């Protein structure tokens, strides 16, 4: 803890001091990508929705970076129309400078700038340490917790992984997946102009199914699932008559010692149960072939959630969750229909909207 007479300056950063931000991150985050230069450059500077809004606190005498508060802009879909919002992430204060009132100052400065730039609201999925301060003192409202579902693939494998796991780290490394060729289900080619058009056409139809969601045009898919340098995703789509009717995004990782398939996103048109079932079966077969323990997905309660339940995905009871996914929202600027964003049931949210995966 710093001396009571220590002074700090809160200022806007252009994110060019990534190396300094990495050093600050290392005081708190241990197994996260925020310690990787290429990852932060991707997250803060290459986002198609714009550069990050970042305010830092610096100790005046030493010049040492004492804290950071960051939101990155996200284009959202609300009832078929685009609106500007953001997501808060990578929030921290250097432990030796805590209890100096830095966090409220950084939060206030950041959200004031968001309002000036017409970034209408900010969402967050904070950890248990950030959550109380954000909701009790800093203007965020807790809308509820996003359900986590799993589909066990092998109880034997799960038990074996539990016994053998040497590390309980949340992120234990990428697991490579082999994606087979199959009729109707294809792997998205980010460099194919036809696939670009197909994704954009799919989204124009799909967005009408969601009251509020991330705007998932091709530019977002490319940035989120292709350009990210530290992770490996597989974007698969179901196609018939040269048109996409369903998308599923898959990755595999060692998490808390288990071998896990993660569905990052899952979308089907017109509540098409058959398309959803075929995509889920395809993913199940991929994961079983790699001897994964289970598949998991974070998903709000909409019609795709119901397709998941009908295909054997089980909701994890709240008391058994190793980490709760609180969903919080802060209004930056009033706008017509703003009340709609404060109902969790109106949101389409998955792991793909959650920055740590």
C-alpha positions in Angstrom: 0.0 0.0 0.0 1.3 3.5 -0.9 1.9 6.4 1.5 -1.2 8.5 2.2 0.5 11.5 0.6 1.3 9.8 -2.6 -0.2 11.5 -5.6 -1.5 10.0 -8.8 -2.4 11.2 -12.3 -5.2 9.5 -14.2 -4.8 10.0 -18.0 -5.9 8.7 -21.4 -3.5 6.2 -23.0 -3.3 5.5 -26.8 -2.3 1.9 -26.0 1.2 2.3 -27.4 2.7 1.4 -24.1 1.8 -2.3 -24.4 5.1 -3.5 -22.8 4.4 -1.4 -19.7 0.8 -2.7 -19.6 2.1 -6.2 -19.7 4.4 -5.6 -16.7 1.4 -4.2 -14.8 -0.7 -7.2 -15.7 1.9 -9.6 -14.4 1.3 -8.2 -10.9 -2.1 -9.8 -10.9 -2.8 -12.1 -13.9 -0.8 -15.3 -14.0 -2.1 -17.6 -16.8 -3.8 -15.1 -19.0 -3.0 -13.8 -22.5 -2.8 -10.3 -21.2 0.9 -11.0 -20.7 1.4 -11.5 -24.4 2.3 -8.5 -26.6 0.7 -9.9 -29.8 -2.5 -10.6 -27.9 -2.8 -7.1 -26.5 -2.0 -5.6 -29.8 -4.8 -7.7 -31.3 -7.3 -6.8 -28.6 -6.6 -3.1 -28.1 -5.5 -2.0 -31.6 -6.8 -4.3 -34.3 -10.5 -4.5 -33.3 -12.7 -3.6 -36.3 -15.0 -1.7 -34.1 -12.1 0.7 -33.0 -9.2 1.1 -30.6 -9.6 0.5 -26.9 -10.6 3.2 -24.5 -7.9 3.0 -21.9 -7.2 5.2 -18.8 -4.3 4.6 -16.5 -3.2 5.8 -13.1 0.4 6.7 -12.6 2.3 7.5 -9.4 3.6 11.0 -9.8 6.9 10.7 -8.0 8.2 7.4 -9.5 6.2 7.5 -12.7 5.2 3.9 -12.1 2.0 2.6 -13.7 -0.4 2.0 -10.8 -3.6 0.8 -12.5 -5.6 0.5 -15.7 -9.2 0.5 -16.7 -10.1 -0.6 -20.3 -13.1 -1.0 -22.4 -13.0 -2.1 -26.0 -15.7 -1.0 -28.4 -18.1 -3.6 -29.7 -20.8 -3.1 -32.3 -24.0 -4.7 -31.0 -27.2 -5.8 -32.7 -30.5 -4.6 -31.2 -33.6 -5.8 -32.9 -31.8 -5.9 -36.2 -30.1 -2.5 -35.9 -26.5 -1.7 -35.1 -25.7 0.2 -31.9 -22.3 1.1 -30.4 -21.4 -0.4 -27.1 -18.3 -1.8 -25.3 -17.0 -4.5 -23.0 -14.9 -3.9 -19.9 -11.9 -6.1 -19.4 -8.4 -6.5 -18.0 -9.2 -4.3 -15.0 -6.6 -4.0 -12.3 -4.7 -1.9 -9.8 -1.1 -2.8 -8.7 -1.5 -4.4 -5.3 0.9 -1.9 -3.7 -1.3 1.0 -4.8 -4.7 -0.3 -3.8 -7.0 1.7 -1.5 -6.0 5.0 -3.0 -9.3 5.5 -4.8 -7.7 5.0 -8.3 -10.3 2.6 -9.7 -13.3 5.0 -9.4 -11.3 7.8 -11.0 -10.2 5.6 -13.9 -13.8 4.2 -14.4 -15.3 7.7 -14.3 -12.8 9.0 -16.9 -13.3 6.1 -19.2 -17.1 6.1 -19.2 -17.2 9.9 -19.6 -15.2 9.5 -22.8 -17.4 6.6 -23.9 -20.4 8.9 -23.5 -18.7 11.7 -25.5 -17.9 9.2 -28.3 -21.6 7.9 -28.3 -20.5 4.4 -27.0 -23.9 3.9 -25.4 -23.3 1.2 -22.8 -20.7 -1.1 -21.4 -21.1 -4.8 -20.5 -18.8 -6.9 -18.3 -18.4 -10.5 -17.1 -16.1 -9.7 -14.1 -14.3 -12.1 -11.8 -15.3 -12.4 -8.1 -12.8 -9.8 -7.1 -13.9 -7.0 -9.5 -17.6 -7.8 -9.3 -18.5 -6.2 -5.9 -16.9 -2.9 -6.6 -18.3 -2.6 -10.1 -21.9 -3.3 -9.0 -21.9 -1.6 -5.6 -20.1 1.6 -6.3 -19.3 2.1 -10.0 -22.7 2.1 -11.7 -22.9 -1.4 -13.1 -26.1 -3.4 -12.8 -26.0 -7.2 -12.4 -28.6 -8.7 -14.8 -28.0 -12.3 -13.7 -25.5 -15.2 -14.3 -25.1 -16.9 -17.7 -25.8 -20.6 -17.6 -22.9 -23.1 -18.2 -23.8 -26.4 -19.9 -21.7 -29.5 -20.4 -22.0 -32.7 -22.3 -19.9 -35.5 -20.8 -18.2 -37.6 -23.4 -16.5 -40.3 -21.2 -16.9 -40.7 -17.5 -13.8 -42.9 -17.5 -11.8 -40.1 -19.2 -13.2 -37.5 -16.8 -12.2 -39.6 -13.7 -8.8 -40.4 -15.2 -8.1 -36.7 -16.0 -9.1 -35.8 -12.4 -6.7 -38.3 -11.0 -3.8 -37.4 -13.3 -4.0 -33.7 -13.4 -0.8 -32.1 -12.3 -1.9 -28.6 -12.6 -5.2 -26.9 -11.7 -4.5 -23.8 -13.8 -7.5 -22.5 -15.7 -5.6 -22.3 -19.0 -3.4 -25.3 -19.6 -2.8 -25.1 -23.3 -4.4 -25.7 -26.7 -5.5 -29.1 -27.8 -5.2 -29.7 -31.6 -8.4 -30.9 -33.3 -8.7 -32.8 -36.6 -11.7 -31.6 -38.6 -13.0 -34.3 -41.0 -14.7 -33.7 -44.4 -18.4 -34.3 -44.3 -21.4 -33.5 -46.5 -23.1 -30.2 -45.7 -20.8 -29.2 -42.9 -17.7 -27.1 -43.9 -14.9 -25.3 -42.3 -15.0 -21.5 -42.8 -12.2 -20.3 -45.2 -11.5 -16.7 -44.0 -9.6 -16.0 -47.3 -12.4 -17.1 -49.6 -14.6 -14.3 -50.8 -17.6 -16.6 -51.3 -17.4 -17.6 -47.6 -17.3 -13.9 -46.6 -20.5 -13.3 -48.5 -22.1 -16.4 -47.1 -21.4 -15.4 -43.5 -22.7 -11.9 -44.0 -25.8 -13.2 -45.7 -26.3 -15.6 -42.8 -26.0 -12.8 -40.2 -28.5 -10.6 -42.0 -31.0 -13.4 -41.5 -29.9 -14.6 -38.1 -29.7 -11.2 -36.4 -33.5 -10.9 -36.5 -33.7 -13.8 -34.1 -31.9 -12.0 -31.3 -33.2 -9.0 -29.5 -29.7 -8.0 -28.3 -26.4 -9.6 -29.4 -22.9 -8.9 -30.6 -23.1 -7.9 -34.3 -21.6 -11.0 -36.0 -20.7 -9.9 -39.4 -17.7 -11.4 -41.2 -15.4 -8.7 -39.9 -16.1 -9.6 -36.3 -15.7 -13.3 -37.0 -12.4 -12.8 -38.7 -11.0 -10.6 -35.9 -12.4 -12.8 -33.1 -11.7 -16.3 -34.4 -9.0 -15.9 -37.1 -6.7 -13.0 -36.3 -6.3 -13.8 -32.6 -2.7 -14.9 -32.4 -2.6 -17.0 -29.2 -5.6 -19.3 -29.7 -7.0 -21.7 -32.3 -10.7 -21.8 -33.3 -12.6 -23.8 -35.9 -15.6 -22.0 -37.4 -17.9 -24.6 -39.0 -21.1 -24.0 -40.9 -24.0 -26.1 -42.2 -24.7 -25.4 -45.8 -27.5 -26.4 -48.2 -28.2 -25.0 -51.6 -25.2 -22.7 -51.3 -26.7 -21.0 -48.2 -25.6 -21.2 -44.5 -28.3 -22.2 -42.1 -26.2 -22.8 -39.0 -22.8 -22.0 -37.5 -20.8 -23.5 -34.6 -17.4 -22.4 -33.4 -15.2 -24.9 -31.6 -11.9 -24.9 -29.7 -10.2 -27.4 -27.4 -8.1 -26.6 -24.4 -6.8 -28.0 -21.1 -8.9 -26.3 -18.4 -8.3 -27.0 -14.7 -6.6 -30.3 -15.7 -9.4 -31.6 -17.9 -9.4 -32.0 -21.7 -12.3 -29.8 -22.8 -14.1 -29.0 -26.1 -15.5 -25.5 -26.0 -18.4 -24.3 -28.2 -17.7 -20.6 -28.5 -20.8 -19.8 -30.5 -23.8 -21.7 -31.8 -26.4 -20.2 -34.1 -29.1 -21.7 -36.3 -31.8 -20.0 -38.5 -35.5 -20.3 -37.7 -35.1 -22.6 -34.7 -34.0 -25.4 -37.0 -33.6 -28.3 -34.7 -32.3 -30.7 -37.4 -29.5 -28.3 -38.4 -28.6 -27.7 -34.8 -28.6 -31.4 -34.0 -26.3 -32.2 -37.0 -23.8 -29.5 -36.0 -23.8 -30.7 -32.4 -23.3 -34.3 -33.4 -20.4 -33.3 -35.7 -18.7 -31.5 -32.8 -19.3 -34.4 -30.5 -17.7 -36.8 -32.9 -14.6 -34.5 -33.3 -14.2 -34.3 -29.6 -14.7 -38.0 -29.0 -12.1 -38.8 -31.6 -9.6 -36.7 -29.6 -10.5 -38.4 -26.4 -11.7 -35.2 -24.8 -13.5 -35.4 -21.4 -16.5 -33.3 -22.1 -17.8 -30.4 -24.2 -19.0 -27.1 -22.6 -20.8 -24.0 -23.7 -21.8 -20.8 -22.0 -25.2 -19.8 -23.3 -28.2 -17.6 -22.3 -31.6 -19.1 -22.3 -32.9 -18.7 -25.9 -34.0 -21.2 -28.5 -30.5 -22.4 -29.2 -30.2 -23.1 -25.5 -33.2 -25.3 -25.8 -31.7 -27.2 -28.8 -28.6 -27.8 -26.6 -30.7 -29.2 -23.8 -32.5 -31.5 -26.1 -29.2 -32.8 -27.3 -27.9 -33.9 -23.9 -26.3 -30.7 -22.6 -26.7 -30.4 -18.9 -26.8 -27.1 -17.0 -24.2 -27.1 -14.2 -25.9 -26.3 -10.8 -24.9 -22.9 -9.5 -23.3 -24.3 -6.4 -21.0 -26.5 -8.4 -19.6 -23.8 -10.6 -15.9 -23.2 -10.1 -16.4 -19.7 -11.5 -19.7 -17.9 -11.9 -20.3 -15.8 -15.0 -21.9 -12.6 -13.8 -23.3 -10.4 -16.5 -23.3 -6.7 -15.7 -24.2 -3.6 -17.7 -23.5 0.1 -17.2 -25.3 2.9 -19.1 -23.0 5.5 -20.6 -25.6 7.6 -22.4 -29.4 7.4 -22.6 -30.9 6.3 -25.9 -34.3 5.4 -27.2 -35.2 1.9 -26.0 -32.3 1.7 -23.5 -34.4 -0.2 -21.0 -34.3 -3.3 -23.2 -30.6 -3.9 -22.5 -31.2 -4.5 -18.8 -33.0 -7.8 -19.3 -30.7 -10.8 -19.5 -33.5 -12.9 -21.2 -33.2 -10.6 -24.2 -29.5 -11.2 -24.7 -27.7 -13.8 -26.9 -24.4 -14.5 -25.0 -21.8 -17.2 -25.4 -18.1 -17.9 -24.7 -17.5 -15.8 -27.9 -18.6 -12.7 -26.0 -16.4 -13.6 -23.0 -12.8 -12.2 -23.4 -10.9 -14.8 -21.4 -11.7 -17.5 -24.0 
